[in-house]
Amino acid sequence: MPINLELTAEEKSTLRQKGVTIKSLPDYAIDEIIALLNPAQQRAGTLQALYEFQQIPSVGVRFAHDLMFMGYYHLEELKHQNGAELLDAYERKSHFRVDPCVEDQFRLVVHHANNPGSKKQWWDFTGERKAYRSKYGYPMYRS
């Protein structure tokens, strides 16, 4: 899955002016892209997070935004988290229930934070989630 940095028209123009095509972006490290764009600090953090989270197999731009919505901008911050608790917190913060497989994605990012280079994908955590929820269930607010 290609990395989607959601570049603005202005950012794309800046890259073109510097001789960098969108097609060639995968050849650049994120710190090089940030240096080329010279964005504001907050935008640089967003670009870094979009890049870092989408390096995980089966994580796309939408879930990268979900992680940022939760306040996470670096994989390292997820190292000691719990996928089930992240899902519960996400639902409380967003005020809506999500598909149970979103928990599998939370479990995936926690796994990758603790096991860099792993090739596991979100569906590798479905059995783990089902076993956990069978034993512990969901929070009462979710009923």
LUMLODREN-179258 format. One line per field, with one value per residue: residue number from 1; z, y, x of N, C-alpha, C in turn; residue in three letters. Coordinates in Angstrom, 1 decimal. Layout:
! residues N
k = NUM / ... .
npz = Z / ... .
npy = Y / ... .
npx = X / ... .
capz = Z / ... .
capy = Y / ... .
capx = X / ... .
cpz = Z / ... .
cpy = Y / ... .
cpx = X / ... .
r = Ala / ... .
***
This chain:
! residues 143
k = 1 / 2 / 3 / 4 / 5 / 6 / 7 / 8 / 9 / 10 / 11 / 12 / 13 / 14 / 15 / 16 / 17 / 18 / 19 / 20 / 21 / 22 / 23 / 24 / 25 / 26 / 27 / 28 / 29 / 30 / 31 / 32 / 33 / 34 / 35 / 36 / 37 / 38 / 39 / 40 / 41 / 42 / 43 / 44 / 45 / 46 / 47 / 48 / 49 / 50 / 51 / 52 / 53 / 54 / 55 / 56 / 57 / 58 / 59 / 60 / 61 / 62 / 63 / 64 / 65 / 66 / 67 / 68 / 69 / 70 / 71 / 72 / 73 / 74 / 75 / 76 / 77 / 78 / 79 / 80 / 81 / 82 / 83 / 84 / 85 / 86 / 87 / 88 / 89 / 90 / 91 / 92 / 93 / 94 / 95 / 96 / 97 / 98 / 99 / 100 / 101 / 102 / 103 / 104 / 105 / 106 / 107 / 108 / 109 / 110 / 111 / 112 / 113 / 114 / 115 / 116 / 117 / 118 / 119 / 120 / 121 / 122 / 123 / 124 / 125 / 126 / 127 / 128 / 129 / 130 / 131 / 132 / 133 / 134 / 135 / 136 / 137 / 138 / 139 / 140 / 141 / 142 / 143 .
npz = 0.0 / -0.9 / 0.6 / 1.9 / 2.1 / 2.1 / 0.8 / 0.3 / -2.3 / -2.5 / -1.2 / -3.0 / -5.2 / -4.3 / -4.0 / -6.7 / -7.7 / -6.6 / -8.0 / -7.4 / -7.9 / -7.2 / -7.7 / -7.2 / -4.4 / -2.6 / -2.6 / -0.9 / 2.5 / 5.3 / 6.8 / 4.9 / 3.1 / 4.7 / 5.2 / 2.6 / 2.3 / 4.4 / 6.5 / 8.9 / 12.4 / 13.5 / 11.2 / 10.2 / 12.2 / 11.7 / 9.1 / 9.6 / 11.3 / 9.6 / 7.7 / 9.3 / 10.6 / 8.4 / 7.5 / 8.7 / 7.9 / 6.3 / 7.5 / 6.8 / 5.6 / 6.8 / 9.3 / 10.4 / 10.8 / 12.8 / 14.9 / 15.4 / 16.1 / 18.6 / 19.9 / 19.4 / 17.8 / 17.2 / 16.8 / 18.9 / 21.1 / 21.5 / 22.5 / 25.0 / 25.3 / 25.3 / 23.1 / 23.3 / 25.3 / 23.9 / 21.8 / 23.3 / 24.5 / 22.2 / 21.2 / 23.2 / 23.1 / 20.4 / 20.4 / 19.2 / 18.2 / 16.7 / 14.1 / 15.2 / 14.1 / 14.1 / 16.6 / 16.1 / 14.5 / 16.3 / 18.1 / 16.3 / 15.8 / 18.3 / 18.6 / 16.5 / 17.5 / 19.5 / 18.2 / 15.9 / 12.4 / 12.0 / 10.1 / 10.4 / 10.0 / 10.3 / 10.4 / 11.6 / 14.2 / 14.9 / 16.0 / 18.6 / 19.6 / 19.6 / 21.4 / 23.7 / 24.0 / 24.4 / 26.8 / 28.5 / 27.6 / 26.5 / 27.4 / 29.6 / 28.6 / 25.9 / 25.4 .
npy = -1.2 / 2.2 / 5.0 / 7.7 / 11.0 / 13.0 / 15.5 / 19.0 / 21.2 / 23.4 / 22.3 / 20.2 / 21.7 / 23.0 / 20.9 / 20.1 / 22.4 / 22.0 / 19.9 / 17.4 / 14.7 / 13.5 / 10.8 / 10.0 / 10.2 / 8.0 / 7.3 / 8.9 / 9.7 / 10.4 / 12.6 / 13.9 / 14.7 / 16.4 / 18.4 / 19.4 / 20.5 / 22.3 / 22.7 / 24.1 / 23.4 / 21.8 / 20.7 / 19.3 / 17.3 / 16.0 / 15.0 / 13.3 / 11.4 / 10.4 / 9.2 / 7.4 / 5.7 / 4.5 / 2.8 / 0.5 / -2.8 / -3.0 / -0.7 / 2.2 / 5.6 / 6.6 / 5.2 / 6.0 / 8.7 / 8.2 / 7.4 / 9.7 / 11.3 / 10.2 / 11.2 / 10.2 / 10.3 / 9.1 / 5.8 / 4.7 / 5.7 / 4.1 / 1.7 / 0.5 / 0.2 / -1.0 / -2.9 / -3.4 / -1.6 / 0.8 / 0.8 / 1.0 / 3.5 / 5.1 / 4.8 / 6.1 / 8.7 / 9.4 / 9.1 / 7.2 / 3.8 / 1.5 / -0.8 / -4.0 / -4.9 / -2.8 / -2.7 / -4.8 / -3.5 / -1.6 / -3.4 / -4.4 / -2.1 / -1.7 / -4.1 / -3.8 / -1.6 / -2.8 / -4.8 / -4.2 / -4.3 / -6.5 / -8.5 / -8.9 / -8.4 / -6.6 / -8.5 / -10.6 / -10.5 / -10.9 / -13.4 / -13.2 / -10.9 / -11.8 / -13.9 / -12.4 / -10.6 / -12.4 / -13.5 / -11.2 / -9.4 / -6.3 / -2.8 / -1.5 / 0.8 / 0.3 / -1.4 .
npx = 0.9 / 0.7 / 2.3 / 0.4 / 0.7 / -1.0 / -0.5 / -0.7 / -1.8 / 0.0 / 2.2 / 2.8 / 3.5 / 5.8 / 7.5 / 7.7 / 9.0 / 11.4 / 12.3 / 11.4 / 9.3 / 6.0 / 5.8 / 8.4 / 8.6 / 8.6 / 11.3 / 12.5 / 13.4 / 11.4 / 12.3 / 13.8 / 11.9 / 10.4 / 12.4 / 12.6 / 10.1 / 9.9 / 7.9 / 5.4 / 5.8 / 3.7 / 2.5 / 4.7 / 4.9 / 2.5 / 3.0 / 5.2 / 3.9 / 1.9 / 3.5 / 5.1 / 3.1 / 1.9 / 3.8 / 3.4 / 2.3 / -0.8 / -2.0 / -3.6 / -4.0 / -6.3 / -6.6 / -4.2 / -4.8 / -6.8 / -5.2 / -3.7 / -5.8 / -6.3 / -4.1 / -1.6 / 1.5 / 3.8 / 5.1 / 6.5 / 5.2 / 3.1 / 4.0 / 3.6 / 0.9 / -2.5 / -4.4 / -7.2 / -7.9 / -7.3 / -9.1 / -11.5 / -11.1 / -11.0 / -13.6 / -15.0 / -14.0 / -14.6 / -17.3 / -18.9 / -19.7 / -17.4 / -16.5 / -15.6 / -13.2 / -11.5 / -10.3 / -8.5 / -6.7 / -5.7 / -4.5 / -2.6 / -0.9 / 0.2 / 1.6 / 3.5 / 4.9 / 6.2 / 7.6 / 9.4 / 9.6 / 8.1 / 5.9 / 3.3 / -0.3 / -3.4 / -5.5 / -4.3 / -4.7 / -7.3 / -8.3 / -7.1 / -8.3 / -11.0 / -10.9 / -10.2 / -12.3 / -14.4 / -13.8 / -13.6 / -15.5 / -17.2 / -17.0 / -19.6 / -20.9 / -21.0 / -23.1 .
capz = 0.0 / -1.0 / 1.7 / 1.5 / 3.0 / 1.9 / 0.5 / -0.2 / -3.7 / -2.3 / -0.9 / -4.3 / -6.0 / -3.7 / -4.4 / -8.2 / -7.9 / -6.2 / -8.9 / -6.8 / -8.3 / -6.3 / -8.0 / -6.6 / -3.0 / -1.9 / -2.6 / 0.1 / 3.9 / 5.7 / 7.2 / 3.7 / 2.6 / 5.6 / 4.9 / 1.3 / 2.4 / 5.5 / 7.0 / 10.3 / 13.3 / 13.6 / 9.9 / 10.2 / 13.0 / 11.0 / 8.0 / 10.3 / 11.8 / 8.5 / 7.2 / 10.3 / 10.8 / 7.2 / 7.3 / 9.2 / 7.0 / 6.4 / 8.1 / 5.8 / 6.0 / 7.7 / 10.6 / 10.8 / 11.4 / 14.0 / 15.9 / 15.7 / 16.9 / 19.9 / 20.4 / 19.1 / 16.6 / 17.1 / 17.1 / 20.2 / 22.1 / 21.6 / 22.9 / 26.3 / 25.3 / 25.1 / 21.9 / 23.7 / 25.9 / 22.9 / 21.2 / 24.3 / 24.6 / 20.9 / 21.1 / 24.2 / 22.6 / 19.2 / 20.8 / 18.4 / 18.1 / 15.5 / 13.8 / 16.1 / 13.5 / 14.5 / 17.7 / 15.6 / 14.1 / 17.5 / 18.5 / 15.3 / 16.0 / 19.6 / 18.3 / 15.7 / 18.3 / 20.3 / 17.3 / 14.7 / 11.3 / 11.9 / 8.8 / 10.8 / 9.5 / 11.3 / 10.6 / 12.4 / 15.6 / 15.0 / 17.0 / 19.9 / 20.0 / 19.9 / 22.7 / 24.8 / 24.2 / 24.9 / 28.2 / 29.3 / 27.1 / 26.1 / 28.5 / 29.7 / 27.8 / 24.6 / 25.3 .
capy = 0.0 / 3.4 / 6.0 / 8.9 / 12.1 / 14.1 / 16.8 / 20.1 / 21.7 / 24.2 / 21.3 / 19.5 / 22.7 / 23.2 / 19.7 / 20.2 / 23.5 / 21.5 / 18.8 / 16.1 / 14.3 / 12.7 / 9.4 / 9.7 / 10.4 / 6.8 / 7.2 / 9.9 / 9.5 / 11.4 / 13.8 / 14.6 / 15.4 / 17.6 / 19.4 / 20.0 / 21.3 / 23.2 / 23.0 / 24.5 / 22.3 / 20.9 / 20.0 / 18.4 / 16.2 / 15.2 / 14.3 / 12.3 / 10.4 / 9.7 / 8.3 / 6.3 / 4.7 / 3.8 / 1.9 / -0.8 / -3.5 / -2.9 / 0.5 / 3.3 / 7.0 / 6.8 / 4.7 / 6.9 / 9.8 / 7.8 / 7.4 / 11.1 / 11.8 / 9.7 / 11.9 / 9.5 / 10.8 / 8.2 / 4.4 / 4.5 / 6.1 / 3.0 / 0.5 / -0.1 / 0.3 / -2.3 / -2.7 / -3.4 / -0.3 / 1.8 / 0.8 / 1.6 / 5.0 / 5.7 / 4.9 / 7.1 / 10.0 / 9.7 / 9.1 / 6.2 / 2.5 / 1.2 / -2.2 / -4.7 / -5.1 / -1.6 / -3.2 / -5.6 / -2.5 / -1.1 / -4.4 / -4.4 / -1.0 / -2.0 / -5.2 / -3.3 / -0.8 / -3.7 / -5.8 / -3.5 / -5.1 / -7.6 / -8.5 / -9.1 / -7.4 / -6.4 / -9.7 / -11.6 / -10.2 / -11.2 / -14.4 / -12.7 / -10.0 / -12.5 / -14.6 / -11.5 / -10.1 / -13.5 / -13.6 / -10.0 / -8.6 / -4.9 / -2.0 / -1.4 / 1.9 / -0.1 / -2.3 .
capx = 0.0 / 1.5 / 2.1 / -0.4 / 1.0 / -2.0 / 0.1 / -1.5 / -1.4 / 1.2 / 3.4 / 3.2 / 4.2 / 7.1 / 8.3 / 8.0 / 10.0 / 12.7 / 12.6 / 10.9 / 8.0 / 5.2 / 6.1 / 9.7 / 8.6 / 9.0 / 12.8 / 13.0 / 13.1 / 10.4 / 13.0 / 14.2 / 10.7 / 10.1 / 13.4 / 12.3 / 8.9 / 10.0 / 6.5 / 5.3 / 6.1 / 2.6 / 2.4 / 5.8 / 4.5 / 1.5 / 3.7 / 6.0 / 3.0 / 1.3 / 4.6 / 5.5 / 2.1 / 1.6 / 4.9 / 3.0 / 1.4 / -2.3 / -2.4 / -3.7 / -4.1 / -7.5 / -6.2 / -3.1 / -5.5 / -7.4 / -4.1 / -3.4 / -7.0 / -6.1 / -3.0 / -0.4 / 2.2 / 5.0 / 4.9 / 7.1 / 4.2 / 2.1 / 4.7 / 3.1 / -0.5 / -3.3 / -5.3 / -8.6 / -8.1 / -7.2 / -10.4 / -12.5 / -10.8 / -11.3 / -15.0 / -15.5 / -13.6 / -15.3 / -18.8 / -19.6 / -19.1 / -16.8 / -16.4 / -14.7 / -11.9 / -10.7 / -9.5 / -7.4 / -5.7 / -5.0 / -3.6 / -1.5 / 0.1 / 0.9 / 2.5 / 4.6 / 5.7 / 7.1 / 8.2 / 9.8 / 10.0 / 7.1 / 5.1 / 1.9 / -1.3 / -4.5 / -6.3 / -3.6 / -5.1 / -8.7 / -8.5 / -6.7 / -9.4 / -12.3 / -10.7 / -10.2 / -13.7 / -15.2 / -13.5 / -13.8 / -16.6 / -17.0 / -17.5 / -21.0 / -21.4 / -21.1 / -24.2 .
cpz = 0.0 / 0.2 / 1.1 / 2.5 / 2.9 / 1.7 / -0.1 / -1.6 / -3.5 / -2.0 / -2.2 / -5.2 / -5.6 / -4.1 / -5.9 / -8.4 / -7.5 / -7.0 / -8.3 / -7.2 / -7.2 / -6.4 / -7.3 / -5.1 / -2.2 / -1.8 / -1.5 / 1.5 / 4.3 / 6.2 / 6.0 / 3.1 / 3.4 / 5.4 / 3.6 / 1.5 / 3.4 / 6.1 / 8.4 / 11.1 / 13.4 / 12.4 / 9.8 / 11.0 / 12.4 / 9.9 / 8.5 / 10.7 / 10.7 / 7.9 / 8.1 / 10.4 / 9.6 / 6.8 / 7.8 / 8.2 / 7.3 / 7.2 / 7.0 / 6.4 / 7.0 / 9.1 / 11.2 / 11.5 / 12.7 / 15.2 / 16.3 / 16.5 / 18.3 / 20.6 / 20.2 / 17.8 / 16.3 / 17.5 / 18.5 / 21.3 / 22.4 / 22.1 / 24.1 / 26.4 / 25.1 / 24.1 / 22.3 / 24.4 / 25.0 / 22.2 / 22.1 / 24.4 / 23.3 / 20.8 / 22.1 / 23.6 / 21.3 / 19.3 / 19.8 / 18.4 / 16.8 / 15.3 / 14.7 / 15.5 / 13.7 / 15.7 / 17.2 / 15.1 / 15.2 / 18.0 / 17.6 / 15.6 / 17.3 / 19.3 / 17.5 / 16.5 / 19.1 / 19.5 / 16.0 / 13.6 / 11.1 / 10.6 / 9.1 / 10.3 / 10.5 / 11.5 / 11.3 / 13.9 / 15.9 / 16.1 / 18.4 / 20.4 / 20.4 / 21.2 / 23.9 / 25.1 / 24.7 / 26.4 / 29.0 / 28.8 / 26.7 / 27.3 / 28.5 / 28.8 / 26.3 / 24.3 / 24.6 .
cpy = 1.2 / 4.3 / 7.2 / 10.0 / 13.2 / 15.5 / 17.8 / 20.5 / 22.6 / 23.3 / 20.6 / 20.5 / 23.0 / 22.1 / 19.8 / 21.3 / 23.0 / 20.2 / 17.4 / 15.8 / 13.5 / 11.2 / 9.0 / 9.8 / 9.2 / 6.6 / 8.1 / 9.4 / 10.6 / 12.7 / 14.6 / 15.3 / 16.6 / 18.7 / 20.1 / 20.9 / 22.4 / 23.7 / 23.6 / 23.2 / 21.3 / 20.1 / 19.0 / 17.1 / 15.3 / 14.4 / 13.1 / 11.1 / 9.7 / 8.7 / 7.1 / 5.2 / 3.9 / 2.8 / 0.5 / -1.5 / -3.3 / -1.7 / 1.6 / 4.6 / 7.2 / 6.4 / 5.6 / 8.2 / 9.5 / 7.8 / 8.8 / 11.7 / 11.4 / 10.4 / 11.2 / 10.0 / 10.0 / 6.8 / 4.1 / 4.8 / 5.0 / 1.7 / -0.2 / 0.0 / -1.0 / -2.0 / -2.6 / -2.0 / 0.9 / 1.9 / 1.4 / 3.1 / 5.7 / 5.8 / 6.0 / 8.5 / 10.4 / 9.7 / 8.2 / 4.9 / 2.3 / -0.3 / -2.8 / -4.9 / -3.9 / -1.9 / -4.0 / -4.6 / -1.9 / -2.1 / -4.5 / -3.3 / -1.2 / -3.1 / -4.7 / -2.3 / -1.6 / -4.7 / -5.1 / -4.5 / -6.3 / -7.4 / -8.7 / -8.0 / -7.5 / -7.7 / -10.8 / -11.5 / -10.5 / -12.2 / -14.0 / -11.8 / -10.8 / -13.3 / -13.6 / -11.0 / -11.2 / -13.7 / -12.4 / -9.1 / -7.1 / -4.1 / -1.8 / -0.3 / 1.4 / -1.0 / -1.6 .
cpx = 0.9 / 1.2 / 1.4 / -0.1 / 0.0 / -1.4 / -0.8 / -1.0 / -0.1 / 2.4 / 3.8 / 3.9 / 5.6 / 8.0 / 8.7 / 9.1 / 11.4 / 13.1 / 12.3 / 9.5 / 7.3 / 5.6 / 7.5 / 9.7 / 9.0 / 10.6 / 13.4 / 12.6 / 12.2 / 11.2 / 13.5 / 13.0 / 10.3 / 11.1 / 13.1 / 11.1 / 9.0 / 8.7 / 6.6 / 5.5 / 5.0 / 2.4 / 3.5 / 5.5 / 3.5 / 2.1 / 4.5 / 5.0 / 2.4 / 2.3 / 4.9 / 4.4 / 1.8 / 2.7 / 4.4 / 2.1 / 0.0 / -2.8 / -2.4 / -3.8 / -5.2 / -7.2 / -5.1 / -3.8 / -6.2 / -6.4 / -3.8 / -4.6 / -6.9 / -4.9 / -1.6 / 0.2 / 3.5 / 4.6 / 5.4 / 6.1 / 3.2 / 2.7 / 4.1 / 1.6 / -1.2 / -4.3 / -6.7 / -8.9 / -8.1 / -8.6 / -11.5 / -12.3 / -11.2 / -12.8 / -15.6 / -15.2 / -14.4 / -16.9 / -19.5 / -18.9 / -18.5 / -16.8 / -15.4 / -13.3 / -11.0 / -9.8 / -8.3 / -6.3 / -5.0 / -4.0 / -2.4 / -0.4 / 0.9 / 2.0 / 3.7 / 5.5 / 6.7 / 7.9 / 8.5 / 10.1 / 9.0 / 6.3 / 3.6 / 1.0 / -2.5 / -5.3 / -5.6 / -4.0 / -6.6 / -9.0 / -8.2 / -7.8 / -10.7 / -12.1 / -10.8 / -11.6 / -14.6 / -15.0 / -13.9 / -15.0 / -16.2 / -17.5 / -19.0 / -21.6 / -21.7 / -22.4 / -25.4 .
r = Met / Pro / Ile / Asn / Leu / Glu / Leu / Thr / Ala / Glu / Glu / Lys / Ser / Thr / Leu / Arg / Gln / Lys / Gly / Val / Thr / Ile / Lys / Ser / Leu / Pro / Asp / Tyr / Ala / Ile / Asp / Glu / Ile / Ile / Ala / Leu / Leu / Asn / Pro / Ala / Gln / Gln / Arg / Ala / Gly / Thr / Leu / Gln / Ala / Leu / Tyr / Glu / Phe / Gln / Gln / Ile / Pro / Ser / Val / Gly / Val / Arg / Phe / Ala / His / Asp / Leu / Met / Phe / Met / Gly / Tyr / Tyr / His / Leu / Glu / Glu / Leu / Lys / His / Gln / Asn / Gly / Ala / Glu / Leu / Leu / Asp / Ala / Tyr / Glu / Arg / Lys / Ser / His / Phe / Arg / Val / Asp / Pro / Cys / Val / Glu / Asp / Gln / Phe / Arg / Leu / Val / Val / His / His / Ala / Asn / Asn / Pro / Gly / Ser / Lys / Lys / Gln / Trp / Trp / Asp / Phe / Thr / Gly / Glu / Arg / Lys / Ala / Tyr / Arg / Ser / Lys / Tyr / Gly / Tyr / Pro / Met / Tyr / Arg / Ser .
***
